[in-house]
C-alpha cells in the first residue's frame, strides 16, 4: 500500500475515533459537554482546506517523515 494512502487512512481513523468517543462519552455519562469535542473536530475539518493546516496531519507528518507532507500549512 502506498505510504501516503496509509497516512490518509490513519488520519481518517483518528478523526473517526474522536467523533465516536465524543458521542459515546456523551451517551455513557449523560454529559452533553463531551459533544464539544465533536464540534471542535468538525470545525477544524471545515477550516482545514482554507488554512491548509490540520493538527492530526501535523503529528502524522512528524511521525511518518518518509511520506509526502499533507496539510502542512503550505
KARA-V504364 format. One record per residue. SS is DSSP state (h for helix, s for strand, l for the rest). PHI is phi in whole degrees, 0 to 359 (999 if undefined). Layout:
SS|PHI + SS|PHI
This chain:
l|999 + l|297 + h|295 + h|290 + h|295 + h|298 + h|297 + h|296 + h|292 + h|296 + h|302 + h|298 + h|293 + h|296 + h|296 + h|298 + h|296 + h|296 + h|298 + h|295 + h|293 + h|298 + h|292 + h|298 + h|295 + h|296 + h|289 + h|292 + h|266 + l|79 + l|267 + h|288 + h|295 + h|295 + h|291 + h|296 + h|297 + h|296 + h|297 + h|295 + h|295 + h|297 + h|297 + h|296 + h|292 + h|288 + h|273 + h|302 + h|294 + h|279 + h|276 + l|57 + s|224 + l|225 + h|300 + h|293 + h|294 + h|302 + h|291 + h|296 + h|297 + h|286 + h|281 + l|235 + l|291 + l|276 + l|250 + l|288 + l|294 + l|239 + l|49 + s|262 + l|91 + l|261
